[in-house]
Each structure stands twice: as C-alpha cells, then as structure tokens.
C-alpha cells in the first residue's frame, strides 16, 4: 500500500495548532532551534530488512499477519515508514535471507521510493539449506581451513550483491566462540579470524569499508572470538583504513560504559556505525529508548561532541541502523518508535551548551557539568523532531497516523494473515 499526500496533510492539519504551541514553547527553552531542526531533517536511520517481520523468542515466533513475503514487499514497508517520518530512507540487507533475484529491478524499486542501500550483512552464524560444511563450531575462526574458505567466499559474495545495489559497506558479525573451557585455542581462533578477514578485506572495492561487530556472549557462553570493542578495534587496526568497529548497543556486558567506548573509537577514527536497540538483561533487541533513554542520550552526547571535534558530517559520517526484534509488537509501529527515540536523543545532544559544559569541566565544577547535561536530557524536544518531520512532508505523529489509516489491517488484507518474513 501507499500513503497518499493528502492523508498526511489532513493528519497534520488536525494537529498543527497544538504542535505549534509546543514548538513555540520549546524554542524559548532551547537556543538555535533552527539549526537543530535542519540537522534532524538530514539525519537518516537505516531499517534492517530482517526487522520487518515479527521477531522470535528462543521458544517461538508469533506472526502478526501481513508480513512482507519477499524483498520487494520489505522495500514497500520501509517506504511506508519513510512516508510517515522521512527519516527511514535506507535499507540494510542480510544475505542470504534477502538475496535480490533481479538486482537492477530491486535497485530501481528502492530508488522510486526514495530508499538507498546501507551496509550489507553476511550470515555465517547459521547453516543454510544445501550448505556443504557446517558452522556449528565457527566460521572465520574454524579449525578446518575448508570451513573458513566457505565463510570467506560467502562474505565476498555478499560484497558482490552490495556492489550491484549501490551499497558501500559490509558488516561482519560472527557467532564464533566456545561454550566450554578447553574447547578452543583462543590465540589460534583470533589468528584464523584475522587471516580470514584479511582475505575479505582484500576483496573490498576501493570506496568500501568493513564494519567489524563484537558481542561478549551468545550463542556461545564461554568465549566469543570477537567479544568486545577492544578485540574489534585490534582487528580493524590490523586490517587497515577501510576497517572500522560497529557498536551494537545490546552487545555489551551489564553496566558497560558505552558512551566512553564511543568517544574513544571516534578519537581513534575507528567508529564505523551503530546497531540501535535497547536491553534490560542482555541482547534483548528491544525498542530503542524503551528501557535506557538516558544512556541513549549520553551516547549521542559523545557522538555529537566527537563528530564535531573531528569535522565529521553527522548524517553521512557513520552508519546509523536499527537492529531490533519486536516479539509482541507490530514491527512497523515498533520501528517508528525506535526512529523517534533516536531522533529525540540526537536533538537533546544537539541542545547541550558545549561552551558552558567545557568551562565547567575546566573548572572541575562537577555539579555544573551534571546540571548542563541533565537539563538537556530533561528538556522536551519532541516538538523539534515533529517539526523536522512536518517540514520534510511527513506526519507530525507517525504512529497515530499509522493506526488511523489502519495500515496493518490493509497489509493483512493484501498479503494474508499467515505470512512470515525472512529473518530471525
């Protein structure tokens, strides 16, 4: 389905007076609101193709109906999101879940809907049908060179698909690790991984980069071969300038200071991008900002400060992507909420008085520094985010319009109640 321009206009007209009152009040609270709105308009967050279906748990998956049956319908769903918020103008594919059968046609369909292709993601954490060798005991780190070769060739195949679609980055996340002490030689596993990544790195086109993702545990529970940001950074440094670290917010041990990790990676020129989500216990892949909104803001505070210090464009300097599993929520509503949370945290970080903050730091005025940071977080910036959407031709309240138009019901009518999208 497609949302018509008049439907968005009617929605905005019904909310505009209340919205403008909120915007006027916010402008009195925050200086440089126009500059913040301009940055919000440019900021885009990629939607992962695998997140358009209902996510699963370890014990089951409960489809909500109307899920996209193929890549074309996934692009159509992202186009719906982009119509509603004008901040979801990119798609990130996971291969082989979403191999384009006709790359030219897929690329044209995406372009028609104002969608570009972000990083492509490889998958060596699952065995695929008719796969010759198993990844049960790892892929790029495997003791068997033949298994490593199979995984390397898969990543190179993913690069080829990305080139055809106009992507310029490969994301590599490995489930490689061990579940029991003594199972693995850590040094050999790391060196095998490095050698494998070097072959993949050599296959990157000139303008491409590889994002090396890390995770402390799961699916293995004793060790993960790329278990933290230090190991990822070590590999990225050994690989070369086209290799960077990817930060997934759920891929950290409890109470990890992710904002400090981000600051140091920016400082070293090795922060490549993000997978945004939220968590309570582990890698829960919950809606962004649903559990730890203050941490999300603190991360963006370091991002804005670091990107500005390095002269890096906020919108294009890093890869911004959601990686979530919706479980019991409508996937499209959940993604709208996640994008909103990201934009709010970004707007809050843009509103920080950095001159006053640095002055407080230079004077070791801890109380003043905390007040500046917390004031920015506690200031309601939702009107600025909504105004950025309105100026872009999107909805003031995307979730409300999604429900008012009964989008899910229409998708069920078009696709059926028992459709199941590819992905986890």
C-alpha positions in Angstrom: 0.0 0.0 0.0 1.0 3.6 -0.3 0.0 6.6 1.9 -1.3 9.5 -0.1 0.0 13.0 0.3 -3.5 14.3 1.3 -3.7 11.8 4.1 -0.6 13.2 5.7 -1.7 16.8 5.1 -5.1 16.1 6.7 -3.4 14.4 9.7 -1.0 17.4 10.1 -3.8 19.9 9.8 -5.7 18.3 12.7 -2.6 18.5 15.0 -0.9 21.7 13.8 -2.2 24.2 16.3 -1.3 22.1 19.3 2.1 21.3 17.7 2.9 25.0 17.0 2.2 25.9 20.6 4.6 23.2 21.8 7.2 24.3 19.2 6.9 27.9 20.4 7.5 26.9 24.0 10.4 24.7 23.1 12.1 27.5 21.1 12.0 29.6 24.2 13.8 26.8 26.2 16.4 25.9 23.6 18.6 28.3 21.5 19.5 27.6 17.9 16.3 25.5 17.3 16.5 26.2 13.5 20.0 24.6 13.3 18.8 21.6 15.3 15.8 21.1 13.0 18.0 21.4 9.9 20.3 18.6 11.3 17.3 16.5 12.2 15.9 16.8 8.6 19.2 15.4 7.2 19.6 12.6 9.6 18.5 9.2 8.3 18.4 5.8 10.0 18.6 2.6 8.0 16.0 -0.1 8.6 17.2 -3.7 8.6 15.3 -6.0 6.1 15.1 -8.7 8.8 13.2 -6.5 11.2 10.1 -6.1 9.2 8.6 -9.3 10.4 7.6 -10.2 14.0 10.7 -11.2 15.9 11.0 -14.5 17.7 12.0 -15.8 21.1 14.1 -18.9 21.9 10.8 -20.8 22.1 8.6 -19.5 19.4 7.6 -16.9 16.9 4.2 -15.3 16.8 3.4 -13.7 13.4 1.2 -10.6 13.5 0.0 -11.0 9.9 0.6 -9.0 6.8 4.4 -9.5 7.0 6.3 -8.9 3.8 6.7 -12.1 1.7 9.8 -11.0 -0.2 12.3 -8.3 -0.7 10.0 -6.2 -2.8 7.4 -6.0 -0.1 10.1 -5.3 2.5 11.1 -2.2 0.5 7.5 -1.2 0.2 7.2 -1.4 4.0 10.3 0.7 4.5 8.8 3.2 2.0 5.7 3.3 4.3 7.9 4.1 7.3 9.7 6.8 5.3 6.5 8.4 4.2 5.4 8.6 7.8 8.7 10.0 9.2 11.0 10.9 6.3 13.9 9.6 8.5 14.0 6.0 7.3 15.5 6.4 3.9 17.8 3.4 3.8 17.6 -0.4 4.0 20.2 -2.8 5.2 20.1 -6.3 3.7 21.1 -9.6 5.4 22.4 -12.2 2.9 21.3 -14.9 2.2 17.9 -14.0 3.8 17.3 -11.3 1.2 19.3 -12.0 -2.0 17.9 -9.9 -4.8 16.7 -12.1 -7.7 16.9 -9.1 -10.0 19.3 -6.5 -8.6 18.5 -3.9 -11.2 14.8 -4.1 -10.6 15.3 -4.1 -6.8 17.6 -1.0 -7.0 15.0 0.8 -9.2 12.2 -0.1 -6.8 14.1 1.3 -3.9 15.0 4.5 -5.8 11.4 5.0 -6.8 10.6 5.0 -3.1 13.5 7.3 -2.1 15.3 4.4 -0.4 19.1 3.7 -0.7 21.0 0.6 0.3 23.1 0.9 3.5 25.6 -1.8 4.7 25.0 -5.4 3.6 25.3 -8.0 6.3 26.8 -11.5 6.0 25.5 -14.6 7.8 27.9 -17.3 8.9 26.1 -17.9 12.2 23.5 -20.2 10.6 23.7 -23.2 8.3 21.8 -22.6 5.1 19.9 -25.2 3.1 22.3 -27.2 0.9 25.4 -25.7 2.6 28.3 -28.0 2.2 30.1 -27.5 5.5 28.6 -26.6 8.9 29.3 -23.6 11.1 28.4 -25.5 14.3 31.9 -24.8 15.6 32.5 -21.5 14.0 33.2 -19.9 10.6 36.1 -17.5 10.1 37.9 -18.9 13.1 37.2 -22.6 12.4 40.0 -25.1 12.8 39.2 -26.5 9.4 40.5 -24.3 6.6 37.8 -25.5 4.2 35.1 -24.1 6.5 37.0 -20.8 6.8 37.2 -20.7 3.0 33.5 -21.3 2.6 32.8 -18.4 5.0 35.2 -16.1 3.3 33.6 -16.9 -0.1 30.2 -16.1 1.4 31.3 -12.7 2.6 32.8 -11.9 -0.8 29.5 -13.0 -2.4 27.7 -10.5 -0.1 30.1 -7.7 -1.3 29.2 -8.5 -4.9 25.4 -8.2 -4.1 26.1 -4.9 -2.3 28.0 -3.5 -5.3 25.1 -4.4 -7.6 22.7 -2.4 -5.3 24.9 0.6 -4.6 25.9 -0.2 -1.0 29.4 0.8 0.2 29.9 -1.3 3.4 30.0 -4.8 4.7 29.0 -5.7 8.3 30.6 -8.8 9.7 29.2 -10.3 12.9 30.5 -13.7 14.0 28.9 -16.2 16.4 32.3 -17.9 16.5 33.3 -18.8 20.0 33.2 -21.6 22.6 30.7 -22.9 25.1 33.1 -24.8 27.4 36.6 -24.3 28.8 39.2 -26.1 26.9 37.1 -26.2 23.7 39.1 -23.6 21.9 42.6 -22.3 21.5 42.0 -18.5 21.8 45.2 -17.4 20.1 44.6 -19.7 17.1 41.0 -18.7 16.8 41.9 -15.0 16.8 44.7 -15.5 14.2 42.4 -17.6 12.0 39.8 -14.9 12.2 42.3 -12.2 11.3 43.6 -14.2 8.3 40.1 -14.8 7.1 39.1 -11.1 7.5 42.3 -10.1 5.6 41.1 -12.1 2.6 37.7 -10.4 2.8 39.3 -7.0 3.2 41.3 -7.6 0.0 38.1 -8.1 -1.9 36.6 -4.8 -0.8 36.1 -2.2 -3.6 38.1 1.0 -3.3 35.3 3.1 -1.8 34.0 0.4 0.6 34.6 -0.3 4.3 34.1 -3.3 6.5 32.4 -2.9 9.9 33.6 -5.4 12.5 30.9 -6.1 15.1 31.5 -7.6 18.5 29.5 -9.3 21.2 30.6 -10.7 24.6 28.4 -13.9 24.6 25.5 -15.7 22.9 25.1 -18.0 21.1 28.3 -19.3 22.8 28.6 -18.8 26.5 32.2 -19.3 27.5 34.0 -17.1 24.9 33.4 -15.2 21.7 36.2 -14.7 19.3 35.4 -11.0 18.7 34.0 -10.4 22.2 34.4 -6.7 22.9 35.3 -3.4 21.3 39.0 -3.9 22.1 39.2 -7.1 20.0 37.2 -5.5 17.2 39.5 -2.4 17.3 42.6 -4.6 17.3 41.3 -6.4 14.2 40.3 -3.2 12.4 43.7 -1.7 13.1 45.5 -4.8 11.7 43.2 -4.9 8.6 43.7 -1.3 7.5 42.0 2.1 7.0 38.8 0.6 5.4 38.1 -1.4 8.5 36.2 0.1 11.5 34.3 -1.1 14.6 30.5 -1.4 14.7 28.7 -0.8 18.0 25.5 -2.7 18.7 24.0 -1.3 21.9 22.9 -4.7 23.1 26.3 -6.3 22.7 27.8 -5.3 26.0 28.1 -6.8 29.4 25.8 -5.1 32.1 26.7 -1.6 33.1 29.3 -1.2 30.3 30.1 2.5 29.7 29.1 2.5 26.0 29.4 6.3 25.8 33.1 6.1 26.7 33.7 3.3 24.2 32.1 5.5 21.5 34.2 8.5 22.5 37.5 6.6 22.2 36.6 4.9 18.9 35.8 8.3 17.4 39.1 9.6 18.8 40.9 6.8 17.0 39.0 7.3 13.8 37.7 3.7 14.0 34.0 4.1 14.8 32.1 2.9 11.7 28.5 2.7 12.7 25.7 1.6 15.1 23.1 -1.0 15.5 20.5 0.7 17.7 18.3 -1.2 20.1 17.7 -1.4 23.9 18.0 -4.0 26.6 17.2 -4.8 30.2 19.1 -8.0 30.8 21.3 -8.9 27.8 21.0 -8.6 24.0 17.2 -8.2 24.2 16.9 -6.2 21.0 14.1 -4.1 22.4 12.7 -0.9 21.0 15.3 1.8 21.1 15.0 4.1 24.1 12.3 1.9 25.8 14.5 0.9 28.8 17.5 3.2 28.9 16.7 6.5 27.3 19.3 8.4 29.4 22.1 6.1 28.3 21.0 6.6 24.7 21.2 10.4 25.2 24.7 10.1 26.8 25.9 8.1 23.8 24.6 10.8 21.4 26.2 13.4 23.6 29.6 11.8 22.9 28.7 11.3 19.3 27.9 14.9 18.6 30.9 16.1 20.6 33.3 13.7 18.9 32.0 14.1 15.4 32.1 17.9 15.6 35.7 17.7 17.0 36.8 15.6 14.1 34.8 17.6 11.5 32.7 14.6 10.5 29.3 15.1 9.0 26.6 13.8 11.4 24.3 12.5 8.7 26.9 10.7 6.5 30.0 10.1 8.6 28.8 6.9 10.3 26.4 4.1 9.5 23.1 4.5 11.5 20.9 1.4 11.7 18.3 -0.2 13.9 18.7 -3.9 14.9 15.7 -4.9 16.8 13.4 -7.9 17.5 9.8 -6.9 18.1 8.4 -10.1 19.6 4.9 -8.9 20.6 4.6 -5.6 18.9 3.7 -4.6 15.4 7.1 -4.4 13.6 6.3 -1.2 11.8 5.0 0.6 14.8 8.0 -0.6 16.8 10.4 0.8 14.1 8.5 4.1 14.1 9.0 4.3 17.9 12.7 3.4 17.6 13.4 6.1 15.0 11.6 8.6 17.1 13.7 7.7 20.2 16.9 8.1 18.1 15.9 11.5 16.8 14.9 12.7 20.3 18.3 11.6 21.8 20.1 13.3 18.9 18.1 16.5 19.3 18.8 16.5 23.0 22.5 16.1 22.4 22.4 18.9 19.8 20.9 21.2 22.5 23.7 20.8 25.0 25.5 24.1 25.8 29.0 22.8 24.9 30.8 26.1 25.7 29.3 26.1 29.2 30.0 22.4 29.6 33.7 22.7 28.8 34.0 25.7 31.0 32.5 23.7 33.9 34.9 20.9 33.2 37.9 23.1 33.0 36.9 24.5 36.5 36.3 21.0 37.8 32.7 22.1 38.6 31.1 18.7 38.7 27.7 19.9 39.8 27.5 22.5 37.0 28.6 19.9 34.4 25.9 17.5 35.6 23.3 20.2 35.6 24.1 21.1 32.0 23.9 17.5 30.8 20.8 16.6 32.7 19.0 19.8 31.7 19.4 18.9 28.1 18.1 15.4 28.7 15.1 16.6 30.7 14.1 19.3 28.1 11.2 18.1 25.9 12.5 18.2 22.3 9.7 16.2 20.7 8.3 19.4 19.1 11.6 19.9 17.3 11.6 16.3 16.0 7.9 16.7 14.9 8.7 20.0 13.1 11.6 18.4 11.2 9.1 15.7 10.0 6.5 18.3 9.1 8.9 20.3 7.0 10.0 17.1 5.3 6.5 16.3 4.3 6.0 13.6 7.0 3.5 13.1 9.7 3.6 15.1 13.0 2.6 11.9 14.8 3.6 8.8 12.7 2.3 6.1 15.0 -1.1 7.8 15.3 -1.5 8.2 11.5 -0.3 4.5 11.1 -3.2 3.5 13.3 -5.7 6.0 12.0 -5.2 4.7 8.4 -5.3 1.0 9.7 -2.1 0.2 7.8 -1.6 -3.2 9.4 -5.2 -4.2 8.6 -4.7 -3.2 5.0 -1.4 -5.1 4.8 -3.1 -8.2 6.1 -5.8 -7.7 3.5 -3.2 -7.5 0.7 -0.8 -10.2 1.9 -2.8 -12.5 4.2 -2.8 -13.3 7.9 -0.2 -16.2 7.8 2.7 -14.6 6.0 6.1 -14.9 7.7 9.0 -12.6 6.7 12.6 -13.9 6.3 14.9 -13.2 9.2 15.3 -14.3 12.8 
